[in-house]
């Protein structure tokens, strides 16, 4: 249950009652009413601007409306106190019993607590990673993979129908380079001395197995053959091999896409021609000459007539070329067709997760989607660089890639869960420092340890309680029968309030497309738990297990089990496994 949505419904009901009684006009537009935490926690638990929003419509002063609404809210059993503040804000302080009952709701819902119907099953396409299939994924891809996967999980939690997609960029010149690099390894597999890898080809050792595979499958068929005889087959074979390698890397990270879309199919099927023709018929394409780039004009600049998309009609800075001088489509032309294909598959809402180096491409693609469909929407999330450190010093790992640090190297060293959590401890558009020593240390400064330790501690406490009370049933069903009215200490209420904020956090983070908020929330919740634990060290009456008092113990177990369920629910969104013991 989203506490704030719940009270928004109550406030709407009370406003309707005031209208029915003639105290307020019958037709009031309430859509801009906010029900949220007050900026200052000392003012209460919930604040609403209802009186200010309705003042103009009702032709009454905000405080007059607040004085009508406040007594009705004050009479609610879940409300302890109501205060009118400033020009007409209404602050509510909720009864302890309301918060105590949240523990029972969480125990009943389990890890499903926080799931929302906000998305109403609306289809959303999240395309992420989409690295060129020319080698293993590097550490930069890791952040985009984790971000895209966690965002997909978050949107699903919020009630959207999410499709996780990977665009295989298998139609560009880099695939020809891959084919030539693989042919070189094919020759090497036959015992040829290939010497130093020529500049412009991929030097990574990951292509050695591809050469061996080609030798086993095709023998010496292409040794000394003309490139035209082998390039198409080797291009396809090498691409498939690289995609197998990429899928394996992603699986190690816990990422599995539902759709792999081949760019090559757009070219072979004539789909790009169809989309360009459609846009031309709608007047969005014309033949024209672009202005030279601002600043220093490139030496090879040539003013020539081109096929152009009217990107400026949809918010871009300049119109964009769709075809090269040789008649081939630009990347932009192919991307327009790809996004139109997404739209026709039922995805009005699209999210692309790109590296920061694609920042200059965002406006043109958003303009293209607007031109393709008025109700289409594209949100592009850029992931900034990951800087690797060890003990505070810049660090470069040994690698077999040829020129970059692989995702597999990182995951093999620190583990999947650590990698995923740490990649979400900064907003996607902020640089992230990844220190191999710090992300594995057991301290409060390491957020993944701090959160995992809270969950493991709770599991340990429950186990010790069962040992202390022979007949204690610590199942969620049994704990739901605990006397939660015993949970009256301010730290207990604070912990419950943090847990109860989880549904609102899910909706807010999903709406903003910001899964890093979940990592921050879990750290704060773990902090509330560890703080209470430490108080129990100083004050035996605040310990989770109270000698000789099974009922108090059971109430506290219900509380911390609800904390564990919220932590597990949040970690599930992040794609991290909650642990039951620290090793």
C-alpha positions, -999 to +999 in steps of 0.1 A: +000+000+000+013+034-010+006+054+022+004+087+003-019+074-024-041+059+003-045+093+020-049+110-013-080+088-018-093+097+017-088+135+010-107+132-023-135+114-005-137+141+022-136+169-004-165+152-023-184+151+010-179+188+015-191+195-020-222+173-015-229+192+017-227+225-002-196+238+016-176+236-016-186+238-053-196+204-068-172+204-098-137+207-085-106+198-105-084+179-079-057+165-102-030+190-090-035+181-053-003+167-038-002+144-008+034+138+002+059+139+031+063+174+046+097+191+039+103+192+076+097+159+093+089+177+126+057+189+109+042+154+108+039+124+085+018+137+056+013+172+040-013+183+014-017+215-006-054+207-013-067+240+001-043+261-019-050+242-052-088+245-048-088+282-036-093+298-069-119+273-081-139+276-049-134+314-047-124+311-011-092+317+009-070+287+012-072+288+050-110+288+049-109+256+028-083+241+051-105+249+082-133+229+065-112+199+056-090+197+087-117+186+112-129+159+089-093+145+087-088+149+124-118+125+130-101+096+112-090+067+134-056+066+117-049+103+123-035+116+157-033+153+149-040+178+121-023+212+118-030+240+094+003+257+084+012+288+065-013+300+039-033+268+041-011+237+040-025+208+061-001+185+080-012+152+094+005+132+121-006+095+119-014+073+149+011+047+160-014+020+153-015+030+116+023+025+114+022-007+135-003-023+111+020-017+082+042-045+096+013-069+092+006-057+056+042-063+046+042-098+062+011-106+042+024-092+009+059-106+012+084-095-015+054-084-035+050-055-011+057-023-031+044-037-064+022-011-081-005-008-107+008+026-118+019+013-152-015-003-158+002-029-181+014-002-206+040-017-229+075-003-226+105-012-247+139-009-229+168-013-253+202-015-236+238-027-241+234-031-279+272-032-282+287-038-316+292-076-319+329-073-325+342-086-291+335-092-255+317-065-235+340-040-217+336-024-183+317+006-198+291-018-212+287-032-176+272+000-163+246+003-191+238-034-188+231-031-151+212+002-154+190-011-182+183-043-165+175-027-131+153-001-149+134-029-166+128-047-133+118-014-117+092-006-144+078-042-141+075-037-103+056-005-111+031-023-133+044-018-168+047-046-193+084-044-202+103-059-231+141-061-227+158-056-261+192-057-276+199-042-311+226-062-329+246-037-349+255-062-376+251-041-407+280-016-405+316-015-417+328-027-383+314-061-391+336-063-422+365-055-400+354-083-377+353-107-407+388-098-419+402-101-383+385-135-380+399-146-414+434-137-401+428-160-371+415-187-395+448-186-413+467-187-380+447-218-370+461-234-402+497-227-390+502-196-410+525-169-394+502-139-393+528-116-376+516-085-359+479-078-362+476-050-389+464-017-378+426-013-382+419-050-374+408-063-340+438-077-321+420-095-293+428-131-284+391-137-282+391-142-320+415-172-318+387-196-309+367-182-339+396-190-362+397-225-348+360-229-353+362-218-389+390-242-396+371-271-381+339-262-400+353-252-434+388-268-435+412-251-459+384-240-482+393-203-480+430-203-476+444-180-502+409-174-516+397-140-527+379-120-500+348-119-521+345-156-517+346-158-479+336-124-464+299-129-463+300-163-446+328-154-422+309-122-414+279-142-403+299-169-385+320-143-366+290-122-357+271-153-343+302-163-323+306-128-309+269-127-299+273-161-282+302-145-263+282-114-254+252-135-242+276-155-220+290-123-205+256-109-199+244-141-183+273-140-158+261-105-149+225-118-145+212-100-177+190-118-201+173-100-230+140-112-244+145-098-279+177-096-300+169-075-331+192-077-361+199-044-378+208-064-409+172-075-413+161-039-418+184-036-448+177-070-463+139-067-460+137-033-476+121-020-444+142+012-444+129+020-479+093+016-467+098+039-437+116+066-457+088+065-483+062+068-456+080+098-440+084+114-474+046+110-481+039+128-449+062+157-459+089+150-433+116+143-459+130+166-487+160+170-510+182+198-499+217+211-490+228+213-454+248+243-440+284+235-432+292+225-396+296+254-372+332+264-365+361+253-386+349+238-419+362+203-425+386+199-455+364+173-471+332+194-467+312+194-499+279+213-504+257+188-521+220+179-524+210+152-499+179+134-487+171+151-454+147+145-425+130+177-412+144+171-377+141+208-369+103+205-371+105+182-341+130+199-318+164+191-333+190+218-341+195+209-378+179+187-403+196+153-408+209+134-437+194+100-444+217+087-472+254+088-480+269+100-513+270+064-525+233+059-519+236+038-487+215+048-458+232+065-429+231+051-394+203+076-387+183+063-416+185+027-403+178+039-367+146+056-378+134+024-394+143+004-363+124+027-339+094+027-363+095-011-361+094-008-323+064+015-325+046-009-348+052-037-324+031-018-299+057+002-281+047+039-279+070+042-249+106+035-256+137+038-235+172+036-249+203+032-226+234+045-243+270+054-235+279+090-228+296+093-262+262+091-279+250+124-263+251+142-296+227+117-311+199+120-286+180+150-300+179+137-335+165+103-324+139+119-302+129+142-331+127+111-354+103+093-330+081+125-328+081+126-366+072+089-368+042+090-344+026+118-325+020+095-295+054+080-296+079+088-268+116+081-266+136+086-234+174+083-237+194+075-206+231+082-210+255+062-188+288+080-179+322+064-177+333+039-150+367+047-136+386+017-121+407+020-090+425-002-065+432+013-031+425+047-045+449+045-074+439+042-110+440+006-120+443-013-153+437-050-153+454-076-174+432-084-203+428-106-233+406-082-252+434-064-270+426-029-259+401-028-231+390-042-197+362-067-200+330-071-181+340-106-173+372-095-157+353-073-133+326-098-124+352-126-119+371-105-094+343-091-072+312-111-081+279-104-098+260-089-068+287-065-059+291-054-095+254-048-100+248-029-067+279-006-070+270+003-106+237+017-092+252+038-064+254+069-087+229+084-110+235+072-146+246+105-159+273+110-132+308+094-134+313+064-112+345+053-094+348+016-089+375+007-064+382-030-063+393-028-026+365-006-013+336-025-030+346-057-012+355-043+022+332-051+051+323-017+064+295+009+065+312+028+037+305-001+014+268+001+006+264-034-008+280-049+023+259-027+046+226-037+029+235-074+026+247-075+062+213-061+074+195-089+057+219-115+070+217-102+105+180-104+105+181-140+093+206-147+121+184-131+148+154-151+137+174-183+139+187-174+174+151-166+186+139-200+175+167-215+195+159-194+225+121-202+224+117-239+216+080-235+204+084-202+185+070-203+150+089-177+130+071-181+097+056-150+081+021-163+087+028-168+125+046-135+129+015-118+113-002-128+145+022-109+167+010-081+190+025-052+169+011-026+194+042-034+214+063-017+188+061+018+203+097+030+206+106+059+183+133+038+165+108+010+159+083+035+144+111+051+123+120+017+109+084+009+100+080+043+084+110+036+062+096+003+052+062+018+045+078+043+021+089+015-002+057+015-025+060+053-030+097+049-038+090+023-064+065+046-082+087+077-080+118+059-092+099+042-120+083+075-131+117+092-132+135+062-148+161+063-120+168+029-105+197+043-084+171+057-060+164+021-050+201+015-039+199+047-019+166+037-003+180+003+007+211+019+023+189+042+044+167+013+055+197-008+064+210+022+084+177+023+104+181-014+112+217-012+122+211+019+143+184+000+163+207-030+166+234-008+182+209+007+206+201-028+218+238-033+226+235-004+251+199-010+263+189-047+268+152-037+266+157-027+230+172-060+219+153-081+193+153-112+216+140-105+251+148-132+276+116-147+290+093-124+269+082-144+239+055-119+229+078-089+228+104-110+209+077-121+184+067-085+178+103-074+172+108-104+149+077-093+129+093-059+126+127-070+114+112-097+091+093-069+074+126-050+070+141-081+055+112-085+030+115-049+019+153-053+015+148-085-005+121-068-027+145-039-034+175-062-041+153-081-065+147-049-085+185-043-086+191-079-096+210-087-064+206-118-043+198-112-006+222-133+015+213-152+047+248-152+061+280-132+054+310-152+043 
